[in-house]
């Protein structure tokens, strides 16, 4: 499967169980509830989304394999990681489960990441 990522960046998780924890956010392109076009917002299932998930941004890309995706995510994690800190990737979107599959999760795990998913 090929993967299309809008953006990918290192930050702190701002909510939930992992609030305050360092993470790489991998924002997948596409959503099943809205096209992302303002002209379609009124008839969308989700009318409140504030996320730009359309296409590929400057910090995103298209990846032919799960291993390519995992390598891309890993490059966003700082080289110097304190002892005892397990890298976390938050897969979000749009709707990440339109693309995130078993191969991608396995590749991210193999790259040393714990995987969290933010889905609709």
RODRENGU-206455 format. One record per residue: y negated, x, z of N, C-alpha, C in turn; residue number from 1. Coordinates in steps of 0.05 Angstrom, whole numbers, m for minus. Layout:
<pts>
PT     npy     npx     npz    capy    capx    capz     cpy     cpx     cpz   nr
PT       Y       X       Z       Y       X       Z       Y       X       Z  NUM
...
</pts>
This chain:
<pts>
PT     npy     npx     npz    capy    capx    capz     cpy     cpx     cpz   nr
PT      24      17       0       0       0       0     m25      18       0    1
PT     m45       9     m14     m71      23     m14     m89      10       8    2
PT    m107      26      19    m125      16      40    m154      21      32    3
PT    m171       1      37    m199       3      32    m214       0      58    4
PT    m230      21      64    m244      22      90    m274      22      84    5
PT    m289       4      97    m318       2      94    m331      26     108    6
PT    m323      32     133    m335      54     148    m315      63     169    7
PT    m319      87     179    m302      98     200    m320     117     216    8
PT    m321     113     242    m340     129     258    m330     132     287    9
PT    m339     153     300    m332     159     328    m353     147     346   10
PT    m346     133     367    m365     121     386    m350     114     412   11
PT    m364      99     429    m351      89     453    m345      59     448   12
PT    m321      51     456    m314      22     455    m332       8     474   13
PT    m344     m14     465    m364     m28     481    m354     m52     496   14
PT    m329     m60     492    m320     m85     504    m291     m84     510   15
PT    m282    m103     527    m254    m106     532    m242     m85     551   16
PT    m216     m84     551    m201     m66     569    m209     m37     566   17
PT    m215     m29     541    m222      m1     535    m252       4     535   18
PT    m268     m14     547    m297     m10     547    m304      17     560   19
PT    m321      32     546    m330      58     555    m312      81     546   20
PT    m290      75     533    m271      95     524    m279     105     496   21
PT    m277     131     492    m282     142     466    m262     131     446   22
PT    m272     126     421    m254     114     401    m265     120     373   23
PT    m248     120     354    m256     119     326    m252      91     317   24
PT    m274      79     305    m273      53     294    m267      55     264   25
PT    m247      42     255    m240      41     227    m243      13     217   26
PT    m266       8     203    m272     m19     194    m261     m24     165   27
PT    m240     m40     164    m228     m46     138    m246     m66     123   28
PT    m245     m64      96    m260     m82      79    m245    m108      76   29
PT    m260    m130      72    m248    m156      66    m243    m173      91   30
PT    m244    m199      86    m240    m219     107    m229    m244      95   31
PT    m212    m258     109    m200    m283     100    m217    m307     107   32
PT    m238    m304     123    m254    m327     132    m281    m329     118   33
PT    m289    m307     105    m316    m307      91    m316    m285      71   34
PT    m329    m289      48    m330    m268      27    m348    m245      35   35
PT    m366    m250      54    m386    m229      60    m412    m232      45   36
PT    m412    m251      26    m437    m256      10    m453    m278      24   37
PT    m478    m273      28    m496    m293      42    m495    m320      28   38
PT    m493    m320       1    m492    m345     m14    m469    m362      m6   39
PT    m448    m350       5    m423    m365      12    m422    m372      42   40
PT    m441    m363      57    m439    m366      86    m437    m395      95   41
PT    m453    m412      83    m454    m440      92    m427    m454      90   42
PT    m411    m447      70    m385    m460      67    m361    m444      78   43
PT    m367    m422      91    m347    m404     102    m335    m416     128   44
PT    m310    m409     133    m297    m417     158    m312    m404     182   45
PT    m319    m379     178    m334    m363     199    m363    m361     189   46
PT    m381    m374     203    m409    m373     195    m427    m355     212   47
PT    m415    m343     232    m431    m327     251    m427    m297     249   48
PT    m411    m288     231    m404    m259     228    m430    m243     222   49
PT    m433    m221     236    m456    m203     232    m447    m176     221   50
PT    m422    m174     211    m411    m148     203    m411    m146     173   51
PT    m421    m123     163    m420    m117     135    m392    m104     129   52
PT    m374    m120     117    m347    m110     112    m340    m110      82   53
PT    m360    m113      65    m356    m115      36    m356     m88      23   54
PT    m335     m82       8    m335     m57      m8    m330     m33       9   55
PT    m338     m10      m2    m334      16      11    m362      28      16   56
PT    m367      35      41    m392      47      48    m391      78      47   57
PT    m414      91      53    m415     120      52    m396     134      72   58
PT    m388     120      93    m370     132     113    m342     118     111   59
PT    m335     108      88    m310      96      83    m296     108      60   60
PT    m277      94      48    m263     104      25    m239      87      18   61
PT    m225      95      m3    m200      83     m12    m178     103      m8   62
PT    m156      95       3    m134     113       9    m108     102      m2   63
PT     m95     119     m17     m70     112     m31     m47     109     m12   64
PT     m47     124      10     m24     123      28     m33     121      57   65
PT     m14     113      74     m20     111     102     m26     138     114   66
PT     m13     159     104     m18     186     114     m46     195     107   67
PT     m56     188      83     m84     194      76    m103     180      94   68
PT     m98     155     100    m115     139     118    m115     152     146   69
PT     m92     159     156     m91     172     183    m105     198     184   70
PT    m103     214     163    m117     240     162    m147     236     162   71
PT    m157     215     148    m185     208     147    m195     201     174   72
PT    m180     184     188    m187     175     215    m187     199     234   73
PT    m167     216     232    m165     239     250    m189     258     247   74
PT    m200     261     223    m223     278     219    m248     268     234   75
PT    m248     243     241    m271     231     256    m269     238     286   76
PT    m246     244     296    m242     251     325    m251     279     330   77
PT    m267     284     351    m277     311     357    m254     331     360   78
PT    m259     355     351    m239     377     352    m232     384     381   79
PT    m252     383     398    m249     390     427    m244     364     442   80
PT    m220     359     450    m213     335     466    m205     344     494   81
PT    m218     333     515    m210     340     542    m181     334     548   82
PT    m169     350     565    m141     346     572    m137     318     584   83
PT    m116     305     576    m109     279     587    m122     256     572   84
PT    m139     262     552    m152     241     536    m135     235     511   85
PT    m125     211     509    m109     204     486    m128     191     465   86
PT    m129     201     441    m146     189     420    m139     159     416   87
PT    m160     144     411    m158     115     406    m171     109     380   88
PT    m158      93     363    m171      83     339    m171      52     342   89
PT    m194      40     336    m197      11     336    m199       2     307   90
PT    m179     m12     299    m179     m23     271    m192     m50     272   91
PT    m213     m52     256    m230     m76     257    m237     m84     228   92
PT    m254    m102     224    m262    m110     197    m288    m125     198   93
PT    m290    m143     180    m272    m159     166    m247    m167     182   94
PT    m226    m168     167    m200    m174     179    m180    m152     173   95
PT    m176    m135     193    m159    m111     189    m130    m118     182   96
PT    m120    m141     191     m92    m147     186     m86    m155     157   97
PT    m107    m158     140    m102    m161     112     m92    m136      99   98
PT     m97    m113     113     m88     m87     102     m71     m71     121   99
PT     m77     m72     147     m63     m56     166     m33     m64     167  100
PT     m16     m46     160      13     m52     159      28     m32     177  101
PT      54     m36     178      71     m19     195      69      10     188  102
PT      67      17     162      64      44     154      38      57     164  103
PT      16      42     163      m9      52     173      m9      57     203  104
PT       2      38     218       4      41     247      22      65     254  105
PT      44      68     240      62      91     245      48     117     239  106
PT      33     118     217      18     143     210      m4     149     230  107
PT     m17     129     240     m38     133     261     m25     143     287  108
PT      m2     131     294      12     140     318      21     169     314  109
PT      31     176     290      40     203     285      17     223     286  110
PT      m7     214     280     m31     231     282     m41     233     311  111
PT     m28     220     330     m35     222     358     m52     200     369  112
PT     m56     179     353     m74     157     362     m59     134     375  113
PT     m72     123     396     m65      97     406     m80      78     387  114
PT     m68      55     380     m80      37     361     m87      10     374  115
PT    m112       2     371    m122     m24     380    m130     m39     355  116
PT    m128     m65     355    m135     m82     332    m154    m104     341  117
PT    m176    m107     327    m195    m129     332    m192    m147     308  118
PT    m181    m171     313    m174    m189     291    m187    m216     296  119
PT    m189    m232     274    m199    m259     278    m177    m279     283  120
</pts>
